[in-house]
Amino acid sequence: MPGRVEGKVAFITGAGRGQGRSHAVRLAQEGADIIAIDICHDVQGALPMATPEDLAETVKLVEAQDRRIVATQADVRDYDGLKAAVDDGVAQLGRLDIVLANAGIASLGGPVQDMDPRNWQNTIDINLSGLWNTTRAAIPHLIAGGQGGAIVLTSSVGGMHAMPNMSHYVSAKHGVVGLMRSLAVELGQHHIRVNSVHPTNVNTPMFMNEGTYRLFRPDLENPTADDVAPVAAQFMHVLPHGWVEPEDVSNAILFLVSDEARYITGVPLPVDLGALLK
Ligand SMILES: NC(=O)c1ccc[n+]([C@@H]2O[C@H](COP(=O)([O-])OP(=O)(O)OC[C@H]3O[C@@H](n4cnc5c(N)ncnc54)[C@H](O)[C@@H]3O)[C@@H](O)[C@H]2O)c1
């Protein structure tokens, strides 16, 4: 049976680990070849990023699905590097159909008046301008292909409601919705659909780390993920779980980029255990 994105090529940012890797593997399982980029070095003020070894592991996992992958170290803040990576991927794989602008960083910034301005700027540069760069590097290939396409921008529940001490992240993720809607109206004439996904906590290094555990459980000396789960479930979610798995987001994205969603564009789709109901 053909896969749901058989014969298509997907460009994915932040594919070295976490959700980006999961999207690469899930789309490869359904027949897509992958153009992957990741920064593969750390960013000031943010948690440790993926490593070159992580990106190499993504390559292995995609190839294990008998699909091709072109992987490059690139920073979404660097338009020229990003464009070179996409151009090279398209030259090798022959086309481009799908763009997943997923790369992002998170940090606890503190109240607006106390936030380190570099922290604000890095977050806006990567989590908002980085998605703008990603799409403007890719769109000419989608249009030139003449067969439409699908773009999914990764936002967050923080792109649809407020979170204290996270104004940098929340502002960038709200901005992603504006970018998504702008792209949707501009690209519809080319049969290119643009949507965004809004995950709650996801089981990736961005959420699963000591800093987050301490935030949720300041009452414990050495909190673990198991200590966090019931608290996150109770205070954040309607469905009684602390977080979703990367595959849950990948499956939502797979639907959005497949022909099953052929008339869906301009939609912010929560994958959030009901977080936005609270
Ligand atoms: N984990 C969560 O709880 C959660 C919740 C909602 C939304 N998100 C969003 O999901 C997306 C994926 O995050 P994740 O959960 O997989 O976290 P993650 O930290 O595991 O993965 C992020 C990836 O992006 C890469 N990256 C960061 N900055 C980059 C840059 N400038 N250029 C290229 N690559 C860069 C990192 O190296 C890493 O591989 C992010 O946009 C994040 O904001 C995450």
The ligand as an SDF file (V2000), in Angstrom:
LIG
                    3D

 44 48  0  0  0  0  0  0  0  0999 V2000
    8.9770   20.2220   24.1310 N   0  0  0  0  0  0  0  0  0  0  0  0
    7.8890   20.9450   24.4110 C   0  0  0  0  0  0  0  0  0  0  0  0
    7.3340   20.8450   25.5230 O   0  0  0  0  0  0  0  0  0  0  0  0
    7.2880   21.8570   23.3490 C   0  0  0  0  0  0  0  0  0  0  0  0
    5.9760   22.3150   23.5510 C   0  0  0  0  0  0  0  0  0  0  0  0
    5.4010   23.1460   22.5800 C   0  0  0  0  0  0  0  0  0  0  0  0
    6.1270   23.5270   21.4650 C   0  0  0  0  0  0  0  0  0  0  0  0
    7.4130   23.0660   21.3200 N   0  0  0  0  0  0  0  0  0  0  0  0
    8.1310   23.4900   20.1070 C   0  0  0  0  0  0  0  0  0  0  0  0
    8.4350   22.3280   19.3410 O   0  0  0  0  0  0  0  0  0  0  0  0
    9.5980   22.5840   18.5440 C   0  0  0  0  0  0  0  0  0  0  0  0
   10.5500   21.4140   18.6650 C   0  0  0  0  0  0  0  0  0  0  0  0
   11.0520   21.3410   19.9860 O   0  0  0  0  0  0  0  0  0  0  0  0
   11.4020   19.9490   20.7160 P   0  0  0  0  0  0  0  0  0  0  0  0
   10.3640   19.6990   21.7220 O   0  0  0  0  0  0  0  0  0  0  0  0
   11.6910   18.9050   19.7110 O   0  0  0  0  0  0  0  0  0  0  0  0
   12.7360   20.3930   21.5230 O   0  0  0  0  0  0  0  0  0  0  0  0
   14.2600   19.9740   21.3110 P   0  0  0  0  0  0  0  0  0  0  0  0
   15.0380   20.9620   22.1130 O   0  0  0  0  0  0  0  0  0  0  0  0
   14.4530   18.5280   21.5900 O   0  0  0  0  0  0  0  0  0  0  0  0
   14.5230   20.1870   19.7450 O   0  0  0  0  0  0  0  0  0  0  0  0
   14.7290   21.4440   19.1590 C   0  0  0  0  0  0  0  0  0  0  0  0
   15.7110   21.2380   18.0100 C   0  0  0  0  0  0  0  0  0  0  0  0
   15.8730   22.4810   17.3270 O   0  0  0  0  0  0  0  0  0  0  0  0
   17.2630   22.6730   17.0990 C   0  0  0  0  0  0  0  0  0  0  0  0
   17.5220   24.1130   16.9680 N   0  0  0  0  0  0  0  0  0  0  0  0
   17.4330   25.0390   17.9420 C   0  0  0  0  0  0  0  0  0  0  0  0
   17.7890   26.2410   17.4830 N   0  0  0  0  0  0  0  0  0  0  0  0
   18.1000   26.0770   16.1640 C   0  0  0  0  0  0  0  0  0  0  0  0
   18.5310   26.9570   15.1530 C   0  0  0  0  0  0  0  0  0  0  0  0
   18.7610   28.2590   15.4210 N   0  0  0  0  0  0  0  0  0  0  0  0
   18.7270   26.4710   13.9150 N   0  0  0  0  0  0  0  0  0  0  0  0
   18.5420   25.1480   13.6310 C   0  0  0  0  0  0  0  0  0  0  0  0
   18.1470   24.2580   14.5890 N   0  0  0  0  0  0  0  0  0  0  0  0
   17.9200   24.7250   15.8330 C   0  0  0  0  0  0  0  0  0  0  0  0
   17.9460   22.0310   18.2980 C   0  0  0  0  0  0  0  0  0  0  0  0
   19.3200   21.7290   18.0790 O   0  0  0  0  0  0  0  0  0  0  0  0
   17.0910   20.7920   18.5110 C   0  0  0  0  0  0  0  0  0  0  0  0
   17.5260   19.6970   17.7490 O   0  0  0  0  0  0  0  0  0  0  0  0
   10.1540   23.9260   19.0190 C   0  0  0  0  0  0  0  0  0  0  0  0
    9.7550   24.9420   18.1280 O   0  0  0  0  0  0  0  0  0  0  0  0
    9.4740   24.1330   20.3620 C   0  0  0  0  0  0  0  0  0  0  0  0
    9.3720   25.4980   20.7190 O   0  0  0  0  0  0  0  0  0  0  0  0
    8.0010   22.2400   22.2330 C   0  0  0  0  0  0  0  0  0  0  0  0
  1  2  1  0
  2  3  2  0
  2  4  1  0
  4  5  1  0
  4 44  2  0
  5  6  2  0
  6  7  1  0
  7  8  2  0
  8  9  1  0
  8 44  1  0
  9 10  1  0
  9 42  1  0
 10 11  1  0
 11 12  1  0
 11 40  1  0
 12 13  1  0
 13 14  1  0
 14 15  2  0
 14 16  1  0
 14 17  1  0
 17 18  1  0
 18 19  2  0
 18 20  1  0
 18 21  1  0
 21 22  1  0
 22 23  1  0
 23 24  1  0
 23 38  1  0
 24 25  1  0
 25 26  1  0
 25 36  1  0
 26 27  1  0
 26 35  1  0
 27 28  2  0
 28 29  1  0
 29 30  1  0
 29 35  2  0
 30 31  1  0
 30 32  2  0
 32 33  1  0
 33 34  2  0
 34 35  1  0
 36 37  1  0
 36 38  1  0
 38 39  1  0
 40 41  1  0
 40 42  1  0
 42 43  1  0
M  CHG  2   8   1  16  -1
M  END
$$$$
